[in-house]
């Protein structure tokens, strides 16, 4: 994971509700534990026609969506099964942030653990963003704000631990490794102090 303080990008919009994880990455592509390469199958059954060619009607296949790293999706994004491959596929596709008025809890947790920023905003602001594909946004992770081209700001909340990991470019394991010295010191103190041992018991 790379440190992430802000994301500047135009938006791509998927104005569909209840996009589940099987729609994000179909189950038949879950035979790998490798993160790389999954992006080509993100939204596979929407992106491609039966012959394998790209579906020109799918919003993310349109020229104006090329290179967009911010996805504005319909309500209840990421519902369904808890597969971690879903955020992997989006990240490998090039998406760095997903914005919606409602994001499934397990998907959001998996995403934040893997460096995919998931943002929940109020319904009015969400509806406005969905109707404005291609809008250039600046997401400030530290401040918890989305800056729009007209100067208006959409606030969002983010768990403090998730914010720390995103800003530092680490996952949960990285967080523990960063604290290795403090953990070792505490363990030594505990081993040498019988009162701490008794208290822990």
One Martini backbone bead per residue (centre of mass of N, CA, C, O) as a GRO file, in nm:
protein
  201
    1UNK     BB    1   0.098   0.034   0.019
    2UNK     BB    2   0.025   0.372  -0.022
    3UNK     BB    3   0.034   0.673   0.061
    4UNK     BB    4  -0.272   0.871   0.152
    5UNK     BB    5  -0.406   1.205   0.130
    6UNK     BB    6  -0.498   1.243  -0.179
    7UNK     BB    7  -0.758   1.270  -0.437
    8UNK     BB    8  -0.732   1.327  -0.792
    9UNK     BB    9  -1.039   1.328  -0.987
   10UNK     BB   10  -1.246   1.202  -1.186
   11UNK     BB   11  -1.568   1.078  -1.241
   12UNK     BB   12  -1.735   0.772  -1.210
   13UNK     BB   13  -2.064   0.632  -1.289
   14UNK     BB   14  -2.299   0.410  -1.096
   15UNK     BB   15  -2.659   0.430  -1.108
   16UNK     BB   16  -2.677   0.166  -0.912
   17UNK     BB   17  -2.835  -0.046  -0.707
   18UNK     BB   18  -2.717  -0.312  -0.538
   19UNK     BB   19  -2.409  -0.370  -0.571
   20UNK     BB   20  -2.254  -0.657  -0.569
   21UNK     BB   21  -1.977  -0.863  -0.542
   22UNK     BB   22  -2.055  -1.035  -0.797
   23UNK     BB   23  -2.053  -0.785  -0.983
   24UNK     BB   24  -1.765  -0.692  -0.931
   25UNK     BB   25  -1.675  -1.020  -0.884
   26UNK     BB   26  -1.710  -1.304  -1.006
   27UNK     BB   27  -1.684  -1.622  -0.876
   28UNK     BB   28  -1.509  -1.750  -1.119
   29UNK     BB   29  -1.253  -1.544  -1.023
   30UNK     BB   30  -1.174  -1.689  -0.719
   31UNK     BB   31  -0.902  -1.884  -0.780
   32UNK     BB   32  -0.733  -1.649  -0.650
   33UNK     BB   33  -0.470  -1.473  -0.440
   34UNK     BB   34  -0.420  -1.265  -0.650
   35UNK     BB   35  -0.443  -0.924  -0.718
   36UNK     BB   36  -0.335  -0.934  -0.981
   37UNK     BB   37  -0.568  -0.914  -1.266
   38UNK     BB   38  -0.866  -0.850  -1.157
   39UNK     BB   39  -0.946  -0.590  -1.318
   40UNK     BB   40  -1.044  -0.736  -1.588
   41UNK     BB   41  -1.311  -0.847  -1.402
   42UNK     BB   42  -1.444  -0.599  -1.342
   43UNK     BB   43  -1.764  -0.603  -1.419
   44UNK     BB   44  -1.775  -0.825  -1.642
   45UNK     BB   45  -2.098  -0.861  -1.715
   46UNK     BB   46  -2.101  -0.552  -1.813
   47UNK     BB   47  -1.839  -0.497  -1.994
   48UNK     BB   48  -1.919  -0.764  -2.156
   49UNK     BB   49  -1.989  -0.944  -2.414
   50UNK     BB   50  -2.030  -1.258  -2.534
   51UNK     BB   51  -1.772  -1.215  -2.736
   52UNK     BB   52  -1.572  -1.007  -2.544
   53UNK     BB   53  -1.659  -0.737  -2.598
   54UNK     BB   54  -1.720  -0.428  -2.533
   55UNK     BB   55  -1.965  -0.246  -2.370
   56UNK     BB   56  -2.081   0.065  -2.476
   57UNK     BB   57  -2.309   0.103  -2.234
   58UNK     BB   58  -2.102   0.101  -2.024
   59UNK     BB   59  -1.989   0.354  -1.832
   60UNK     BB   60  -1.675   0.252  -1.803
   61UNK     BB   61  -1.642   0.239  -2.136
   62UNK     BB   62  -1.635   0.524  -2.165
   63UNK     BB   63  -1.415   0.767  -2.247
   64UNK     BB   64  -1.476   0.957  -1.989
   65UNK     BB   65  -1.378   0.714  -1.781
   66UNK     BB   66  -1.096   0.731  -1.839
   67UNK     BB   67  -0.888   0.736  -1.550
   68UNK     BB   68  -1.078   0.703  -1.326
   69UNK     BB   69  -1.051   0.696  -0.947
   70UNK     BB   70  -1.358   0.776  -0.903
   71UNK     BB   71  -1.645   0.618  -0.759
   72UNK     BB   72  -1.991   0.660  -0.824
   73UNK     BB   73  -2.242   0.498  -0.644
   74UNK     BB   74  -2.498   0.341  -0.558
   75UNK     BB   75  -2.688   0.225  -0.334
   76UNK     BB   76  -2.557  -0.038  -0.172
   77UNK     BB   77  -2.257  -0.097  -0.192
   78UNK     BB   78  -2.124  -0.425  -0.153
   79UNK     BB   79  -2.310  -0.637  -0.131
   80UNK     BB   80  -2.316  -0.949   0.010
   81UNK     BB   81  -2.051  -1.099  -0.001
   82UNK     BB   82  -1.710  -1.098   0.166
   83UNK     BB   83  -1.517  -1.064  -0.060
   84UNK     BB   84  -1.184  -0.946  -0.110
   85UNK     BB   85  -1.176  -0.929  -0.427
   86UNK     BB   86  -1.332  -0.669  -0.475
   87UNK     BB   87  -1.119  -0.453  -0.392
   88UNK     BB   88  -0.895  -0.569  -0.566
   89UNK     BB   89  -1.030  -0.520  -0.841
   90UNK     BB   90  -1.062  -0.212  -0.817
   91UNK     BB   91  -0.764  -0.144  -0.775
   92UNK     BB   92  -0.661  -0.284  -1.039
   93UNK     BB   93  -0.841  -0.097  -1.223
   94UNK     BB   94  -0.802   0.214  -1.056
   95UNK     BB   95  -0.955   0.238  -0.799
   96UNK     BB   96  -0.948   0.456  -0.491
   97UNK     BB   97  -1.261   0.547  -0.479
   98UNK     BB   98  -1.580   0.524  -0.301
   99UNK     BB   99  -1.906   0.669  -0.356
  100UNK     BB  100  -2.187   0.688  -0.123
  101UNK     BB  101  -2.484   0.654   0.076
  102UNK     BB  102  -2.420   0.331   0.071
  103UNK     BB  103  -2.216   0.083   0.244
  104UNK     BB  104  -2.119  -0.210   0.305
  105UNK     BB  105  -1.961  -0.305   0.585
  106UNK     BB  106  -1.771  -0.536   0.491
  107UNK     BB  107  -1.667  -0.400   0.239
  108UNK     BB  108  -1.554  -0.150   0.379
  109UNK     BB  109  -1.354  -0.296   0.560
  110UNK     BB  110  -1.193  -0.440   0.336
  111UNK     BB  111  -1.110  -0.186   0.185
  112UNK     BB  112  -0.953  -0.030   0.407
  113UNK     BB  113  -0.745  -0.268   0.451
  114UNK     BB  114  -0.656  -0.232   0.119
  115UNK     BB  115  -0.674   0.093   0.025
  116UNK     BB  116  -0.985   0.152  -0.012
  117UNK     BB  117  -1.177   0.423  -0.039
  118UNK     BB  118  -1.473   0.469   0.163
  119UNK     BB  119  -1.765   0.683   0.105
  120UNK     BB  120  -2.009   0.845   0.307
  121UNK     BB  121  -2.295   1.030   0.208
  122UNK     BB  122  -2.535   1.223   0.157
  123UNK     BB  123  -2.804   1.208  -0.051
  124UNK     BB  124  -2.786   1.482  -0.193
  125UNK     BB  125  -2.486   1.472  -0.274
  126UNK     BB  126  -2.502   1.204  -0.421
  127UNK     BB  127  -2.706   1.280  -0.640
  128UNK     BB  128  -2.528   1.504  -0.760
  129UNK     BB  129  -2.283   1.327  -0.840
  130UNK     BB  130  -2.439   1.122  -1.022
  131UNK     BB  131  -2.522   1.374  -1.223
  132UNK     BB  132  -2.176   1.434  -1.248
  133UNK     BB  133  -1.997   1.313  -1.457
  134UNK     BB  134  -1.650   1.408  -1.456
  135UNK     BB  135  -1.594   1.534  -1.199
  136UNK     BB  136  -1.366   1.722  -1.021
  137UNK     BB  137  -1.192   1.590  -0.742
  138UNK     BB  138  -1.098   1.646  -0.386
  139UNK     BB  139  -0.959   1.421  -0.158
  140UNK     BB  140  -0.936   1.468   0.195
  141UNK     BB  141  -0.841   1.257   0.437
  142UNK     BB  142  -0.757   1.423   0.684
  143UNK     BB  143  -1.022   1.620   0.668
  144UNK     BB  144  -1.283   1.493   0.548
  145UNK     BB  145  -1.299   1.591   0.225
  146UNK     BB  146  -1.486   1.728  -0.063
  147UNK     BB  147  -1.384   1.894  -0.350
  148UNK     BB  148  -1.535   2.109  -0.566
  149UNK     BB  149  -1.524   2.317  -0.839
  150UNK     BB  150  -1.718   2.541  -0.680
  151UNK     BB  151  -1.600   2.506  -0.361
  152UNK     BB  152  -1.746   2.293  -0.241
  153UNK     BB  153  -1.815   2.084   0.057
  154UNK     BB  154  -1.782   1.737   0.148
  155UNK     BB  155  -1.834   1.560   0.418
  156UNK     BB  156  -1.652   1.298   0.604
  157UNK     BB  157  -1.622   0.992   0.767
  158UNK     BB  158  -1.346   0.831   0.958
  159UNK     BB  159  -1.177   0.607   1.090
  160UNK     BB  160  -0.894   0.654   1.263
  161UNK     BB  161  -0.740   0.396   1.182
  162UNK     BB  162  -0.792   0.411   0.878
  163UNK     BB  163  -0.660   0.685   0.837
  164UNK     BB  164  -0.379   0.611   0.933
  165UNK     BB  165  -0.326   0.386   0.723
  166UNK     BB  166  -0.363   0.556   0.466
  167UNK     BB  167  -0.150   0.779   0.533
  168UNK     BB  168   0.085   0.547   0.579
  169UNK     BB  169   0.060   0.281   0.399
  170UNK     BB  170  -0.098   0.062   0.584
  171UNK     BB  171  -0.177  -0.218   0.747
  172UNK     BB  172  -0.233  -0.410   1.013
  173UNK     BB  173   0.045  -0.541   1.004
  174UNK     BB  174   0.206  -0.277   0.976
  175UNK     BB  175   0.117  -0.161   1.245
  176UNK     BB  176   0.248  -0.383   1.421
  177UNK     BB  177   0.539  -0.351   1.313
  178UNK     BB  178   0.570  -0.053   1.407
  179UNK     BB  179   0.516  -0.173   1.721
  180UNK     BB  180   0.741  -0.380   1.802
  181UNK     BB  181   0.903  -0.242   2.025
  182UNK     BB  182   0.667  -0.192   2.225
  183UNK     BB  183   0.579  -0.487   2.246
  184UNK     BB  184   0.847  -0.605   2.353
  185UNK     BB  185   0.864  -0.431   2.605
  186UNK     BB  186   0.598  -0.525   2.734
  187UNK     BB  187   0.667  -0.829   2.745
  188UNK     BB  188   0.913  -0.801   2.931
  189UNK     BB  189   0.767  -0.666   3.167
  190UNK     BB  190   0.566  -0.896   3.211
  191UNK     BB  191   0.777  -1.128   3.259
  192UNK     BB  192   0.923  -0.952   3.512
  193UNK     BB  193   0.616  -0.922   3.636
  194UNK     BB  194   0.415  -1.086   3.853
  195UNK     BB  195   0.175  -0.885   3.877
  196UNK     BB  196   0.104  -0.883   3.576
  197UNK     BB  197   0.046  -1.183   3.553
  198UNK     BB  198  -0.185  -1.194   3.763
  199UNK     BB  199  -0.364  -0.979   3.632
  200UNK     BB  200  -0.403  -1.130   3.358
  201UNK     BB  201  -0.534  -1.388   3.509
   0.00000   0.00000   0.00000
